[in-house]
């Protein structure tokens, strides 16, 4: 499973502790799952912390082209609505994507077995770790 923690816009940013909770929920349900965390270069410290706290592995890519390659090899992707979600759709990868209110219908996973989790607010921070974990674990099942 690939976890992307970066978001280019503030209303797409999700708190670190929620990423950690989701990774731990996946780890509890599938202890042998390989979980990797990626980020933009500017979020690398944050991603390292999330990976360490969640029991995942940080993969320090060298930019979007490397990230695209990592997405191409992932079995499932978990991300806020960013370029990574669109890359997952392009490669036909199932993704669970976090969206602010009103964004999922237009920008949700496209022609994949993906799932959009939409906030009731104008920010993805309105989505709880429990909501995201339920969607991701259902997708993994």
N, C-alpha and C positions, 0 to 999 in steps of 0.2 A: 504494500500500500504506500502510495506517495502522499505526503502531507505538505502542501505549500502554505507557508505562513505569511507571505508578503501580499500586500495589496497596494496598488498605486494611488488609491483615493481613500481619504480618511473615513468615509462612511462605509467602506468595505473592510476596514481593519477590525480584527477580532482579538479579544484579550488572550494573552499568553496562557493564563491558567485554564482557559477553556480548551485550547489546543491540547494541553497536557492531559486534561480529563478525558478527552475523546481518545487520545492515544492509549491511555490506561484502560479505557473501556474495551477497546479493540484487543489489547493485549490480554485482558481477562477472558474475553470470549474466544480468542484464537492465539494461544500462547506461542505457537510456532510461526506466526505471521512475521514476515520481514516488513518492518515499517521504517521508511526513510523520510527525512524532513529536508525540504529545500526552501530556499529563500532568495530574494534578490541580494546582491552583494552588500547593500546597505543594511540589511536585516540579519546578517550572518551571526552576530553575537546573540541576538534574540532567538534565532533558530537553533543555535547550539544549546542554549538554556532549555528551550522547549524539548528538544531531542533528549537531552540528559535527564530532565525531570520525568519525561514520559517513558523512558526506556526504549527509545528509538535511535536510529543512526542518522547523523547529519551527513548529507552529501553536499559538499561545497562546489557547486558548478561555477563555470566561468561566464555566465550570462544566459540570455534567453535561448540561444541555439543549443547549449548543453542541456538546459532545462527541457527543451522540446524532446531531446533524445531520451532523457530520463522518463518523461511522460510516455513516450512510445513503448517503453519496456515495462511500464507499471500495469498491474492487474486492475487496480482501482485508484482513483484520485480523490482527495479531499482538499477543498480549496475555497477561499472566498471568491467571489466573481472577479476574476482577473484574466489576463491573457492565458494563464495555465488552464482555465476551464475551457477556453475556446480551442486550445491545443488538444485537450482530451477529446473534445467532440471531433476534431479533424482526424484524429487517429482511431476514432471509434471506441474510446476507452470509457467505461462506466465511471461517472464522477458524481460525488455529492458536493453540491456547490451552494455556498451561503450567499443569499441575496438580500438587499434592503427591500422594503415594501414596494411593490409595483415593478420590480425588475425581472422576476423569474419568468414571466410569460414571454418577454421579449428576448432575454439574454440567457435563459436556462439551458441546460444540456440539450444538444441538438442531434437528433437521430442516433442516440445512444441509449443504453439502459441506465442512464444517469438519473439523478434526482435533485431537484431544487428544494432547498429549505429557505423559506422566505420569512423575514422578520415582519413583525407587525408595526415596526417603526421605520424611519428613514435611514437606519444604520443596521449593519449586521450584528452590532453589539446587542441588539434586541433578541438575538437567538441564544438560547441557553445551551450549555454543554450537553444537557440531557436530550434536548430536541435533536441536536446534531448527531449525538451518539446513536439515538434510535434510528435515524435515517441511514446512517452509515452501517450499522449492524444489520439492518434489514437488507441493505444492498449487498453486503457480504454474504448473507445467508443465501 
